[in-house]
C-alpha cells in the first residue's frame, strides 16, 4: 500500500509555507497535538514558526531559572512567553504601590536611626565628661595641684586647666563633645568643676548636656568629689 503524502502547508493567502515545528516544506504532524501553545493557523505560517521558536526559547529559560528584574524584596518576573504572548509579573499599579511602601519604610527607618544615633551621642558625651572628671581628680592628687574642667554654656567643648600659683592655665586644646551635643548649663562656681590634691571638690555642681532633640543628661559632682550620672 502506497504511503500517503503529507499535505503542503499553506499560509493565510494560500501560498506554500513552512512547517511551524521543524521548518520543512511538509507538515510533520509532530506538533499537531494539544501540547502546541499556538493555534494551527499560526503553526503553518512563517510567522507562526517564529512564534513557536520564540515560545520554546523562553520556556527553556523558564525551566532553568527565574530572571530577577529588581534587587531583593521585589517580585520576580518569569521571563517567558505565555499563551497570549504576555509576560507574567506585577502590573504598574502593583509596582508603584510596592515602591511607595519601600520608600515609606525606608524613611521611617532613617528617622528612627537618627533618633537612636543622637541619643547614643548624648550618652557617650555624658560618660566622656564623667571619665574626664575622674581623670583630673587623679591628676590633682598625683601632681599635688588643683585641676579643673571649665564648661562654658552653649559650647560644644570644655577646657582642662590646672593651677599654677594663683591662676589657672589651660592644659591642651579644648575637648570636643560628640557631634550634636552641647553644654546646656553648669551651676558650679565659675562654670568649672575643681578638684583639690586631696581629691575633694573645691567647686562642685551639675553639668547638663543636651542634644539637638532637647534630650538631656546630667553629670553631678558633690563636695566629696564623687561623680555620678543622672537622667
C-alpha positions in Angstrom: 0.0 0.0 0.0 1.5 3.3 -1.0 2.4 5.8 1.7 0.1 8.8 1.9 1.8 12.1 1.0 1.8 14.7 3.7 -0.1 17.9 2.9 1.8 21.0 1.9 1.3 23.8 4.5 -0.4 27.0 3.3 -0.3 30.4 4.8 -3.1 32.9 5.1 -3.1 33.8 1.4 -2.8 30.3 0.1 0.9 30.3 -0.8 3.1 27.4 0.2 4.6 27.9 3.6 6.8 26.1 6.2 6.0 23.7 9.0 5.5 25.5 12.3 7.5 22.8 14.1 10.6 21.9 12.1 10.5 24.5 9.3 10.2 21.9 6.5 8.0 22.3 3.4 5.7 19.5 4.8 3.6 19.3 7.8 5.3 16.8 10.0 2.4 16.4 12.4 4.6 16.3 15.5 3.1 19.5 16.9 -0.5 18.7 15.9 -1.5 17.6 19.4 -2.9 19.9 22.1 0.6 20.5 23.6 1.3 23.2 21.0 0.6 26.5 22.7 -0.2 28.3 19.3 -3.3 27.8 17.0 -2.9 25.7 13.9 -3.4 28.7 11.7 -0.3 30.3 13.1 1.6 27.0 13.3 1.6 26.6 9.5 2.9 30.0 8.6 6.4 31.6 8.7 5.1 34.0 11.3 3.7 31.1 13.4 7.0 29.3 13.1 8.9 32.2 14.6 6.4 32.4 17.4 6.8 28.7 18.2 10.6 29.0 18.3 10.4 32.1 20.5 8.0 30.4 22.9 10.2 27.3 23.1 13.2 29.6 23.8 11.6 31.4 26.7 10.1 28.1 28.0 13.7 26.8 28.1 14.8 29.8 30.1 11.8 29.2 32.4 12.8 25.6 33.1 16.2 26.6 34.3 15.8 29.8 36.4 13.8 32.9 37.0 15.2 36.3 36.0 15.1 39.0 38.6 14.1 42.5 37.4 14.7 44.2 40.7 17.0 43.5 43.6 15.9 41.7 46.8 12.4 42.4 48.0 10.6 42.8 44.7 8.6 40.4 42.7 10.4 38.0 40.4 9.1 38.2 36.9 9.0 35.0 34.9 10.9 35.8 31.7 8.8 33.7 29.4 6.0 34.0 26.8 2.6 32.8 27.9 -0.3 31.6 25.9 -1.4 35.1 24.8 2.2 36.3 24.3 2.2 38.3 27.6 4.8 38.2 30.3 3.9 37.2 33.9 4.6 39.7 36.6 3.2 42.7 38.5 1.1 45.4 37.0 2.2 49.1 37.0 -0.1 49.8 40.0 1.4 46.9 42.0 4.9 48.0 41.3 4.1 51.6 42.2 2.5 50.5 45.4 5.5 48.3 46.3 7.9 51.2 45.6 5.8 53.5 47.8 5.8 51.0 50.7 9.5 50.5 50.4 10.1 54.3 50.4 7.8 54.7 53.4 9.6 52.0 55.4 13.0 53.4 54.5 12.0 56.9 55.6 10.8 55.6 58.9 14.0 53.6 59.4 16.1 56.7 58.6 14.3 58.8 61.2 14.5 56.1 63.8 18.2 55.6 63.2 18.8 59.4 63.5 16.9 59.5 66.8 18.9 56.5 68.1 22.2 57.9 67.0 21.6 61.3 68.7 20.6 59.5 71.9 23.7 57.4 71.7 25.9 60.5 71.2 24.3 62.2 74.3 25.1 59.1 76.5 28.6 59.0 75.1 29.2 62.6 75.9 28.0 62.2 79.5 30.3 59.2 80.0 33.2 61.2 78.4 32.7 64.1 80.8 32.4 61.8 83.8 35.7 60.0 82.9 37.5 63.3 82.4 36.3 64.5 85.8 37.6 61.3 87.4 40.8 61.7 85.4 41.6 65.2 86.6 40.8 64.2 90.2 43.5 61.6 90.0 45.9 64.1 88.4 45.3 66.6 91.1 46.4 64.0 93.7 49.3 62.9 91.6 50.7 66.4 90.8 49.7 68.0 94.2 47.9 70.8 92.2 44.3 71.7 91.8 42.8 70.7 88.4 39.5 71.7 86.9 37.3 71.5 83.9 35.6 74.6 82.6 32.1 74.2 80.9 31.1 77.3 79.0 27.3 77.5 78.4 26.0 76.6 74.9 29.5 75.4 74.0 30.3 72.1 72.2 33.6 71.7 74.1 35.2 72.1 77.5 38.6 73.1 78.7 41.1 71.3 81.1 43.1 73.6 83.4 45.4 73.3 86.3 46.5 75.8 88.9 49.9 77.4 88.8 50.4 79.8 91.7 47.1 81.8 92.0 45.9 81.4 88.4 44.6 78.5 86.2 46.3 77.7 82.9 44.9 75.7 80.0 46.1 72.2 79.6 46.0 71.3 75.9 43.3 72.3 73.4 39.5 72.3 74.2 38.0 68.8 74.4 35.1 68.5 71.9 31.9 66.8 72.7 30.3 64.3 70.3 28.5 65.9 67.3 25.2 67.4 68.1 25.8 67.7 71.9 26.3 70.9 73.8 26.7 72.1 77.3 23.3 73.4 78.4 24.5 74.7 81.8 26.9 74.3 84.6 25.8 75.6 88.1 29.3 75.3 89.7 31.1 78.4 90.7 32.8 79.9 87.6 31.2 77.2 85.5 34.1 74.9 86.5 34.4 71.7 88.4 37.6 71.9 90.5 39.4 69.1 92.4 42.0 69.7 95.2 45.0 67.5 95.7 43.2 65.6 98.4 40.5 64.5 96.0 37.6 66.6 97.3 35.9 69.2 95.1 36.7 72.9 95.6 33.8 73.9 93.2 31.1 71.4 92.5 27.7 71.2 91.0 25.8 69.7 88.0 26.7 69.8 84.3 23.7 69.5 82.0 24.3 68.2 78.4 21.8 68.5 75.7 21.4 67.1 72.1 19.5 68.6 69.1 16.2 67.0 70.1 16.3 68.6 73.5 17.1 65.4 75.4 19.3 66.0 78.5 21.7 64.1 80.7 23.4 65.4 83.8 26.8 64.8 85.4 26.7 65.5 89.1 29.8 66.2 91.3 29.4 66.6 95.1 31.6 68.2 97.7 33.4 65.0 98.4 34.5 64.7 94.8 32.1 61.8 93.9 31.0 61.8 90.2 27.7 60.2 89.0 25.4 60.3 86.0 21.8 61.3 86.3 19.0 61.4 83.7 
